[in-house]
Amino acid sequence: MAKIKVKQVKSRIKRPKDQKLTLDALGLRKLNRVVEHEDTPAIRGMINKVRHLVTIVE
């Protein structure tokens, strides 16, 4: 299965709790960190929920 790299580019400060929990579920706890996940619909949904805080790294 394909891999996808996600990088947190904006702070989680003053964000709703559900968005903070989504970032935690993705493994993003600090700014400018990159994590790699399988490209599944569940992961895509989490990325879509916090798309204003993260970017996809090629």
PDB file of N, H, CA, C and O in Angstrom:
ATOM      1  N   MET A   1       0.841  -1.183   0.000  1.00  0.00           N
ATOM      2  CA  MET A   1       0.000   0.000   0.000  1.00  0.00           C
ATOM      3  C   MET A   1       0.885   1.245   0.000  1.00  0.00           C
ATOM      4  O   MET A   1       1.994   1.233   0.535  1.00  0.00           O
ATOM      5  N   ALA A   2       0.385   2.304  -0.600  1.00  0.00           N
ATOM      6  H   ALA A   2      -0.515   2.313  -1.034  1.00  0.00           H
ATOM      7  CA  ALA A   2       1.142   3.549  -0.714  1.00  0.00           C
ATOM      8  C   ALA A   2       1.295   4.227   0.639  1.00  0.00           C
ATOM      9  O   ALA A   2       0.462   4.072   1.533  1.00  0.00           O
ATOM     10  N   LYS A   3       2.368   4.972   0.764  1.00  0.00           N
ATOM     11  H   LYS A   3       3.044   5.098   0.038  1.00  0.00           H
ATOM     12  CA  LYS A   3       2.634   5.728   1.992  1.00  0.00           C
ATOM     13  C   LYS A   3       2.349   7.201   1.728  1.00  0.00           C
ATOM     14  O   LYS A   3       2.412   7.666   0.590  1.00  0.00           O
ATOM     15  N   ILE A   4       2.033   7.927   2.798  1.00  0.00           N
ATOM     16  H   ILE A   4       1.982   7.549   3.723  1.00  0.00           H
ATOM     17  CA  ILE A   4       1.782   9.359   2.706  1.00  0.00           C
ATOM     18  C   ILE A   4       2.513  10.030   3.864  1.00  0.00           C
ATOM     19  O   ILE A   4       2.439   9.562   5.000  1.00  0.00           O
ATOM     20  N   LYS A   5       3.216  11.124   3.582  1.00  0.00           N
ATOM     21  H   LYS A   5       3.276  11.504   2.659  1.00  0.00           H
ATOM     22  CA  LYS A   5       3.932  11.874   4.617  1.00  0.00           C
ATOM     23  C   LYS A   5       3.161  13.146   4.924  1.00  0.00           C
ATOM     24  O   LYS A   5       2.751  13.876   4.022  1.00  0.00           O
ATOM     25  N   VAL A   6       2.971  13.398   6.210  1.00  0.00           N
ATOM     26  H   VAL A   6       3.304  12.805   6.943  1.00  0.00           H
ATOM     27  CA  VAL A   6       2.192  14.555   6.654  1.00  0.00           C
ATOM     28  C   VAL A   6       3.071  15.402   7.563  1.00  0.00           C
ATOM     29  O   VAL A   6       3.756  14.877   8.440  1.00  0.00           O
ATOM     30  N   LYS A   7       3.047  16.717   7.349  1.00  0.00           N
ATOM     31  H   LYS A   7       2.490  17.143   6.637  1.00  0.00           H
ATOM     32  CA  LYS A   7       3.838  17.647   8.144  1.00  0.00           C
ATOM     33  C   LYS A   7       2.925  18.681   8.778  1.00  0.00           C
ATOM     34  O   LYS A   7       2.070  19.255   8.104  1.00  0.00           O
ATOM     35  N   GLN A   8       3.103  18.923  10.074  1.00  0.00           N
ATOM     36  H   GLN A   8       3.798  18.457  10.622  1.00  0.00           H
ATOM     37  CA  GLN A   8       2.331  19.962  10.756  1.00  0.00           C
ATOM     38  C   GLN A   8       3.007  21.298  10.501  1.00  0.00           C
ATOM     39  O   GLN A   8       4.188  21.466  10.805  1.00  0.00           O
ATOM     40  N   VAL A   9       2.257  22.262   9.937  1.00  0.00           N
ATOM     41  H   VAL A   9       1.298  22.126   9.689  1.00  0.00           H
ATOM     42  CA  VAL A   9       2.834  23.549   9.574  1.00  0.00           C
ATOM     43  C   VAL A   9       2.250  24.713  10.371  1.00  0.00           C
ATOM     44  O   VAL A   9       2.791  25.818  10.327  1.00  0.00           O
ATOM     45  N   LYS A  10       1.164  24.488  11.095  1.00  0.00           N
ATOM     46  H   LYS A  10       0.724  23.590  11.131  1.00  0.00           H
ATOM     47  CA  LYS A  10       0.577  25.533  11.926  1.00  0.00           C
ATOM     48  C   LYS A  10       0.377  25.001  13.334  1.00  0.00           C
ATOM     49  O   LYS A  10       0.251  23.797  13.554  1.00  0.00           O
ATOM     50  N   SER A  11       0.350  25.931  14.280  1.00  0.00           N
ATOM     51  H   SER A  11       0.452  26.909  14.101  1.00  0.00           H
ATOM     52  CA  SER A  11       0.256  25.575  15.683  1.00  0.00           C
ATOM     53  C   SER A  11      -1.123  25.031  16.042  1.00  0.00           C
ATOM     54  O   SER A  11      -2.123  25.353  15.400  1.00  0.00           O
ATOM     55  N   ARG A  12      -1.154  24.198  17.084  1.00  0.00           N
ATOM     56  H   ARG A  12      -0.342  23.936  17.605  1.00  0.00           H
ATOM     57  CA  ARG A  12      -2.394  23.644  17.591  1.00  0.00           C
ATOM     58  C   ARG A  12      -2.989  24.501  18.695  1.00  0.00           C
ATOM     59  O   ARG A  12      -4.066  24.191  19.205  1.00  0.00           O
ATOM     60  N   ILE A  13      -2.304  25.577  19.074  1.00  0.00           N
ATOM     61  H   ILE A  13      -1.429  25.829  18.661  1.00  0.00           H
ATOM     62  CA  ILE A  13      -2.779  26.452  20.145  1.00  0.00           C
ATOM     63  C   ILE A  13      -4.088  27.122  19.712  1.00  0.00           C
ATOM     64  O   ILE A  13      -4.217  27.578  18.576  1.00  0.00           O
ATOM     65  N   LYS A  14      -5.034  27.173  20.615  1.00  0.00           N
ATOM     66  H   LYS A  14      -4.929  26.804  21.538  1.00  0.00           H
ATOM     67  CA  LYS A  14      -6.368  27.769  20.422  1.00  0.00           C
ATOM     68  C   LYS A  14      -7.183  27.051  19.352  1.00  0.00           C
ATOM     69  O   LYS A  14      -8.030  27.668  18.706  1.00  0.00           O
ATOM     70  N   ARG A  15      -6.942  25.767  19.159  1.00  0.00           N
ATOM     71  H   ARG A  15      -6.254  25.266  19.685  1.00  0.00           H
ATOM     72  CA  ARG A  15      -7.743  24.957  18.245  1.00  0.00           C
ATOM     73  C   ARG A  15      -8.721  24.132  19.064  1.00  0.00           C
ATOM     74  O   ARG A  15      -8.452  23.848  20.231  1.00  0.00           O
ATOM     75  N   PRO A  16      -9.848  23.742  18.485  1.00  0.00           N
ATOM     76  CA  PRO A  16     -10.806  22.900  19.210  1.00  0.00           C
ATOM     77  C   PRO A  16     -10.186  21.568  19.629  1.00  0.00           C
ATOM     78  O   PRO A  16      -9.241  21.081  19.009  1.00  0.00           O
ATOM     79  N   LYS A  17     -10.734  21.000  20.683  1.00  0.00           N
ATOM     80  H   LYS A  17     -11.502  21.396  21.186  1.00  0.00           H
ATOM     81  CA  LYS A  17     -10.192  19.766  21.251  1.00  0.00           C
ATOM     82  C   LYS A  17     -10.199  18.624  20.240  1.00  0.00           C
ATOM     83  O   LYS A  17      -9.262  17.826  20.213  1.00  0.00           O
ATOM     84  N   ASP A  18     -11.238  18.530  19.408  1.00  0.00           N
ATOM     85  H   ASP A  18     -12.000  19.178  19.430  1.00  0.00           H
ATOM     86  CA  ASP A  18     -11.284  17.431  18.445  1.00  0.00           C
ATOM     87  C   ASP A  18     -10.161  17.532  17.418  1.00  0.00           C
ATOM     88  O   ASP A  18      -9.656  16.507  16.960  1.00  0.00           O
ATOM     89  N   GLN A  19      -9.760  18.748  17.047  1.00  0.00           N
ATOM     90  H   GLN A  19     -10.170  19.581  17.419  1.00  0.00           H
ATOM     91  CA  GLN A  19      -8.644  18.905  16.117  1.00  0.00           C
ATOM     92  C   GLN A  19      -7.327  18.534  16.792  1.00  0.00           C
ATOM     93  O   GLN A  19      -6.458  17.941  16.153  1.00  0.00           O
ATOM     94  N   LYS A  20      -7.163  18.870  18.063  1.00  0.00           N
ATOM     95  H   LYS A  20      -7.869  19.352  18.582  1.00  0.00           H
ATOM     96  CA  LYS A  20      -5.961  18.490  18.792  1.00  0.00           C
ATOM     97  C   LYS A  20      -5.864  16.969  18.902  1.00  0.00           C
ATOM     98  O   LYS A  20      -4.784  16.398  18.750  1.00  0.00           O
ATOM     99  N   LEU A  21      -6.996  16.320  19.165  1.00  0.00           N
ATOM    100  H   LEU A  21      -7.873  16.784  19.289  1.00  0.00           H
ATOM    101  CA  LEU A  21      -7.004  14.866  19.259  1.00  0.00           C
ATOM    102  C   LEU A  21      -6.698  14.219  17.912  1.00  0.00           C
ATOM    103  O   LEU A  21      -6.047  13.176  17.855  1.00  0.00           O
ATOM    104  N   THR A  22      -7.166  14.834  16.834  1.00  0.00           N
ATOM    105  H   THR A  22      -7.695  15.682  16.881  1.00  0.00           H
ATOM    106  CA  THR A  22      -6.870  14.313  15.496  1.00  0.00           C
ATOM    107  C   THR A  22      -5.376  14.418  15.203  1.00  0.00           C
ATOM    108  O   THR A  22      -4.787  13.488  14.651  1.00  0.00           O
ATOM    109  N   LEU A  23      -4.758  15.545  15.568  1.00  0.00           N
ATOM    110  H   LEU A  23      -5.236  16.300  16.016  1.00  0.00           H
ATOM    111  CA  LEU A  23      -3.314  15.681  15.386  1.00  0.00           C
ATOM    112  C   LEU A  23      -2.568  14.629  16.203  1.00  0.00           C
ATOM    113  O   LEU A  23      -1.592  14.048  15.729  1.00  0.00           O
ATOM    114  N   ASP A  24      -3.030  14.384  17.435  1.00  0.00           N
ATOM    115  H   ASP A  24      -3.823  14.856  17.820  1.00  0.00           H
ATOM    116  CA  ASP A  24      -2.410  13.350  18.263  1.00  0.00           C
ATOM    117  C   ASP A  24      -2.540  11.979  17.604  1.00  0.00           C
ATOM    118  O   ASP A  24      -1.592  11.193  17.606  1.00  0.00           O
ATOM    119  N   ALA A  25      -3.709  11.695  17.042  1.00  0.00           N
ATOM    120  H   ALA A  25      -4.478  12.333  17.040  1.00  0.00           H
ATOM    121  CA  ALA A  25      -3.933  10.402  16.395  1.00  0.00           C
ATOM    122  C   ALA A  25      -3.027  10.228  15.178  1.00  0.00           C
ATOM    123  O   ALA A  25      -2.620   9.113  14.853  1.00  0.00           O
ATOM    124  N   LEU A  26      -2.718  11.334  14.511  1.00  0.00           N
ATOM    125  H   LEU A  26      -3.050  12.240  14.775  1.00  0.00           H
ATOM    126  CA  LEU A  26      -1.801  11.281  13.371  1.00  0.00           C
ATOM    127  C   LEU A  26      -0.341  11.193  13.823  1.00  0.00           C
ATOM    128  O   LEU A  26       0.543  10.909  13.014  1.00  0.00           O
ATOM    129  N   GLY A  27      -0.088  11.432  15.101  1.00  0.00           N
ATOM    130  H   GLY A  27      -0.806  11.663  15.758  1.00  0.00           H
ATOM    131  CA  GLY A  27       1.277  11.384  15.612  1.00  0.00           C
ATOM    132  C   GLY A  27       1.995  12.708  15.513  1.00  0.00           C
ATOM    133  O   GLY A  27       3.221  12.757  15.619  1.00  0.00           O
ATOM    134  N   LEU A  28       1.251  13.789  15.312  1.00  0.00           N
ATOM    135  H   LEU A  28       0.255  13.749  15.227  1.00  0.00           H
ATOM    136  CA  LEU A  28       1.850  15.120  15.186  1.00  0.00           C
ATOM    137  C   LEU A  28       1.685  15.863  16.505  1.00  0.00           C
ATOM    138  O   LEU A  28       0.583  16.287  16.853  1.00  0.00           O
ATOM    139  N   ARG A  29       2.781  16.017  17.236  1.00  0.00           N
ATOM    140  H   ARG A  29       3.676  15.672  16.953  1.00  0.00           H
ATOM    141  CA  ARG A  29       2.722  16.671  18.533  1.00  0.00           C
ATOM    142  C   ARG A  29       3.501  17.972  18.586  1.00  0.00           C
ATOM    143  O   ARG A  29       3.305  18.773  19.500  1.00  0.00           O
ATOM    144  N   LYS A  30       4.384  18.196  17.618  1.00  0.00           N
ATOM    145  H   LYS A  30       4.543  17.545  16.876  1.00  0.00           H
ATOM    146  CA  LYS A  30       5.161  19.430  17.574  1.00  0.00           C
ATOM    147  C   LYS A  30       5.163  19.986  16.158  1.00  0.00           C
ATOM    148  O   LYS A  30       4.969  19.253  15.188  1.00  0.00           O
ATOM    149  N   LEU A  31       5.381  21.265  16.057  1.00  0.00           N
ATOM    150  H   LEU A  31       5.538  21.861  16.845  1.00  0.00           H
ATOM    151  CA  LEU A  31       5.398  21.958  14.783  1.00  0.00           C
ATOM    152  C   LEU A  31       6.553  21.458  13.910  1.00  0.00           C
ATOM    153  O   LEU A  31       7.628  21.136  14.417  1.00  0.00           O
ATOM    154  N   ASN A  32       6.327  21.396  12.617  1.00  0.00           N
ATOM    155  H   ASN A  32       5.454  21.657  12.205  1.00  0.00           H
ATOM    156  CA  ASN A  32       7.314  20.998  11.605  1.00  0.00           C
ATOM    157  C   ASN A  32       7.768  19.552  11.717  1.00  0.00           C
ATOM    158  O   ASN A  32       8.820  19.204  11.181  1.00  0.00           O
ATOM    159  N   ARG A  33       7.014  18.706  12.393  1.00  0.00           N
ATOM    160  H   ARG A  33       6.160  18.989  12.829  1.00  0.00           H
ATOM    161  CA  ARG A  33       7.329  17.283  12.444  1.00  0.00           C
ATOM    162  C   ARG A  33       6.663  16.594  11.255  1.00  0.00           C
ATOM    163  O   ARG A  33       5.583  16.987  10.814  1.00  0.00           O
ATOM    164  N   VAL A  34       7.322  15.568  10.753  1.00  0.00           N
ATOM    165  H   VAL A  34       8.199  15.249  11.111  1.00  0.00           H
ATOM    166  CA  VAL A  34       6.796  14.797   9.619  1.00  0.00           C
ATOM    167  C   VAL A  34       6.567  13.364  10.084  1.00  0.00           C
ATOM    168  O   VAL A  34       7.437  12.758  10.709  1.00  0.00           O
ATOM    169  N   VAL A  35       5.393  12.829   9.773  1.00  0.00           N
ATOM    170  H   VAL A  35       4.686  13.322   9.265  1.00  0.00           H
ATOM    171  CA  VAL A  35       5.094  11.432  10.066  1.00  0.00           C
ATOM    172  C   VAL A  35       4.663  10.748   8.775  1.00  0.00           C
ATOM    173  O   VAL A  35       4.187  11.393   7.840  1.00  0.00           O
ATOM    174  N   GLU A  36       4.836   9.435   8.740  1.00  0.00           N
ATOM    175  H   GLU A  36       5.222   8.911   9.499  1.00  0.00           H
ATOM    176  CA  GLU A  36       4.487   8.659   7.553  1.00  0.00           C
ATOM    177  C   GLU A  36       3.412   7.645   7.925  1.00  0.00           C
ATOM    178  O   GLU A  36       3.531   6.937   8.925  1.00  0.00           O
ATOM    179  N   HIS A  37       2.354   7.583   7.104  1.00  0.00           N
ATOM    180  H   HIS A  37       2.257   8.159   6.291  1.00  0.00           H
ATOM    181  CA  HIS A  37       1.238   6.675   7.333  1.00  0.00           C
ATOM    182  C   HIS A  37       0.889   5.959   6.039  1.00  0.00           C
ATOM    183  O   HIS A  37       1.266   6.387   4.948  1.00  0.00           O
ATOM    184  N   GLU A  38       0.160   4.859   6.187  1.00  0.00           N
ATOM    185  H   GLU A  38      -0.147   4.512   7.074  1.00  0.00           H
ATOM    186  CA  GLU A  38      -0.433   4.206   5.015  1.00  0.00           C
ATOM    187  C   GLU A  38      -1.512   5.124   4.445  1.00  0.00           C
ATOM    188  O   GLU A  38      -2.203   5.813   5.195  1.00  0.00           O
ATOM    189  N   ASP A  39      -1.653   5.134   3.148  1.00  0.00           N
ATOM    190  H   ASP A  39      -1.092   4.575   2.539  1.00  0.00           H
ATOM    191  CA  ASP A  39      -2.649   5.989   2.496  1.00  0.00           C
ATOM    192  C   ASP A  39      -3.994   5.268   2.481  1.00  0.00           C
ATOM    193  O   ASP A  39      -4.353   4.626   1.494  1.00  0.00           O
ATOM    194  N   THR A  40      -4.737   5.380   3.591  1.00  0.00           N
ATOM    195  H   THR A  40      -4.445   5.901   4.392  1.00  0.00           H
ATOM    196  CA  THR A  40      -6.047   4.752   3.722  1.00  0.00           C
ATOM    197  C   THR A  40      -7.123   5.824   3.809  1.00  0.00           C
ATOM    198  O   THR A  40      -6.809   6.981   4.090  1.00  0.00           O
ATOM    199  N   PRO A  41      -8.378   5.471   3.577  1.00  0.00           N
ATOM    200  CA  PRO A  41      -9.460   6.453   3.699  1.00  0.00           C
ATOM    201  C   PRO A  41      -9.564   7.062   5.107  1.00  0.00           C
ATOM    202  O   PRO A  41      -9.920   8.232   5.247  1.00  0.00           O
ATOM    203  N   ALA A  42      -9.258   6.282   6.138  1.00  0.00           N
ATOM    204  H   ALA A  42      -8.969   5.331   6.024  1.00  0.00           H
ATOM    205  CA  ALA A  42      -9.323   6.801   7.507  1.00  0.00           C
ATOM    206  C   ALA A  42      -8.273   7.897   7.724  1.00  0.00           C
ATOM    207  O   ALA A  42      -8.568   8.942   8.303  1.00  0.00           O
ATOM    208  N   ILE A  43      -7.060   7.649   7.258  1.00  0.00           N
ATOM    209  H   ILE A  43      -6.821   6.800   6.787  1.00  0.00           H
ATOM    210  CA  ILE A  43      -5.997   8.640   7.394  1.00  0.00           C
ATOM    211  C   ILE A  43      -6.318   9.869   6.559  1.00  0.00           C
ATOM    212  O   ILE A  43      -6.101  10.995   7.008  1.00  0.00           O
ATOM    213  N   ARG A  44      -6.832   9.670   5.350  1.00  0.00           N
ATOM    214  H   ARG A  44      -7.008   8.756   4.986  1.00  0.00           H
ATOM    215  CA  ARG A  44      -7.219  10.796   4.498  1.00  0.00           C
ATOM    216  C   ARG A  44      -8.294  11.648   5.169  1.00  0.00           C
ATOM    217  O   ARG A  44      -8.270  12.874   5.065  1.00  0.00           O
ATOM    218  N   GLY A  45      -9.234  11.003   5.856  1.00  0.00           N
ATOM    219  H   GLY A  45      -9.254  10.007   5.941  1.00  0.00           H
ATOM    220  CA  GLY A  45     -10.272  11.736   6.569  1.00  0.00           C
ATOM    221  C   GLY A  45      -9.706  12.568   7.700  1.00  0.00           C
ATOM    222  O   GLY A  45     -10.136  13.701   7.913  1.00  0.00           O
ATOM    223  N   MET A  46      -8.735  12.012   8.437  1.00  0.00           N
ATOM    224  H   MET A  46      -8.386  11.091   8.264  1.00  0.00           H
ATOM    225  CA  MET A  46      -8.104  12.770   9.522  1.00  0.00           C
ATOM    226  C   MET A  46      -7.332  13.966   8.963  1.00  0.00           C
ATOM    227  O   MET A  46      -7.378  15.059   9.527  1.00  0.00           O
ATOM    228  N   ILE A  47      -6.633  13.756   7.866  1.00  0.00           N
ATOM    229  H   ILE A  47      -6.596  12.869   7.407  1.00  0.00           H
ATOM    230  CA  ILE A  47      -5.886  14.850   7.240  1.00  0.00           C
ATOM    231  C   ILE A  47      -6.849  15.927   6.759  1.00  0.00           C
ATOM    232  O   ILE A  47      -6.567  17.117   6.895  1.00  0.00           O
ATOM    233  N   ASN A  48      -7.974  15.521   6.201  1.00  0.00           N
ATOM    234  H   ASN A  48      -8.203  14.554   6.090  1.00  0.00           H
ATOM    235  CA  ASN A  48      -8.963  16.477   5.716  1.00  0.00           C
ATOM    236  C   ASN A  48      -9.535  17.316   6.857  1.00  0.00           C
ATOM    237  O   ASN A  48      -9.842  18.494   6.671  1.00  0.00           O
ATOM    238  N   LYS A  49      -9.677  16.718   8.024  1.00  0.00           N
ATOM    239  H   LYS A  49      -9.428  15.761   8.175  1.00  0.00           H
ATOM    240  CA  LYS A  49     -10.235  17.436   9.173  1.00  0.00           C
ATOM    241  C   LYS A  49      -9.309  18.549   9.647  1.00  0.00           C
ATOM    242  O   LYS A  49      -9.781  19.593  10.097  1.00  0.00           O
ATOM    243  N   VAL A  50      -8.007  18.341   9.554  1.00  0.00           N
ATOM    244  H   VAL A  50      -7.624  17.492   9.189  1.00  0.00           H
ATOM    245  CA  VAL A  50      -7.043  19.341  10.012  1.00  0.00           C
ATOM    246  C   VAL A  50      -6.217  19.872   8.841  1.00  0.00           C
ATOM    247  O   VAL A  50      -5.043  20.200   9.011  1.00  0.00           O
ATOM    248  N   ARG A  51      -6.813  19.957   7.673  1.00  0.00           N
ATOM    249  H   ARG A  51      -7.767  19.690   7.534  1.00  0.00           H
ATOM    250  CA  ARG A  51      -6.071  20.341   6.470  1.00  0.00           C
ATOM    251  C   ARG A  51      -5.506  21.757   6.537  1.00  0.00           C
ATOM    252  O   ARG A  51      -4.562  22.073   5.813  1.00  0.00           O
ATOM    253  N   HIS A  52      -6.063  22.614   7.392  1.00  0.00           N
ATOM    254  H   HIS A  52      -6.830  22.357   7.980  1.00  0.00           H
ATOM    255  CA  HIS A  52      -5.548  23.971   7.546  1.00  0.00           C
ATOM    256  C   HIS A  52      -4.322  24.016   8.461  1.00  0.00           C
ATOM    257  O   HIS A  52      -3.675  25.058   8.567  1.00  0.00           O
ATOM    258  N   LEU A  53      -3.997  22.912   9.119  1.00  0.00           N
ATOM    259  H   LEU A  53      -4.523  22.066   9.033  1.00  0.00           H
ATOM    260  CA  LEU A  53      -2.848  22.841  10.031  1.00  0.00           C
ATOM    261  C   LEU A  53      -1.700  22.001   9.491  1.00  0.00           C
ATOM    262  O   LEU A  53      -0.577  22.093   9.986  1.00  0.00           O
ATOM    263  N   VAL A  54      -1.974  21.182   8.482  1.00  0.00           N
ATOM    264  H   VAL A  54      -2.887  21.107   8.080  1.00  0.00           H
ATOM    265  CA  VAL A  54      -0.956  20.257   7.968  1.00  0.00           C
ATOM    266  C   VAL A  54      -0.773  20.419   6.473  1.00  0.00           C
ATOM    267  O   VAL A  54      -1.573  21.059   5.790  1.00  0.00           O
ATOM    268  N   THR A  55       0.293  19.828   5.988  1.00  0.00           N
ATOM    269  H   THR A  55       0.944  19.309   6.542  1.00  0.00           H
ATOM    270  CA  THR A  55       0.535  19.765   4.543  1.00  0.00           C
ATOM    271  C   THR A  55       1.058  18.364   4.230  1.00  0.00           C
ATOM    272  O   THR A  55       1.604  17.687   5.101  1.00  0.00           O
ATOM    273  N   ILE A  56       0.888  17.943   2.988  1.00  0.00           N
ATOM    274  H   ILE A  56       0.445  18.494   2.281  1.00  0.00           H
ATOM    275  CA  ILE A  56       1.384  16.639   2.547  1.00  0.00           C
ATOM    276  C   ILE A  56       2.729  16.847   1.887  1.00  0.00           C
ATOM    277  O   ILE A  56       2.864  17.664   0.976  1.00  0.00           O
ATOM    278  N   VAL A  57       3.731  16.102   2.351  1.00  0.00           N
ATOM    279  H   VAL A  57       3.621  15.439   3.091  1.00  0.00           H
ATOM    280  CA  VAL A  57       5.100  16.214   1.850  1.00  0.00           C
ATOM    281  C   VAL A  57       5.313  15.140   0.800  1.00  0.00           C
ATOM    282  O   VAL A  57       4.964  13.979   1.011  1.00  0.00           O
ATOM    283  N   GLU A  58       5.870  15.517  -0.298  1.00  0.00           N
ATOM    284  H   GLU A  58       6.153  16.460  -0.470  1.00  0.00           H
ATOM    285  CA  GLU A  58       6.153  14.569  -1.386  1.00  0.00           C
ATOM    286  C   GLU A  58       7.498  13.944  -1.208  1.00  0.00           C
ATOM    287  O   GLU A  58       7.909  13.120  -2.025  1.00  0.00           O
TER     288      GLU A  58
END
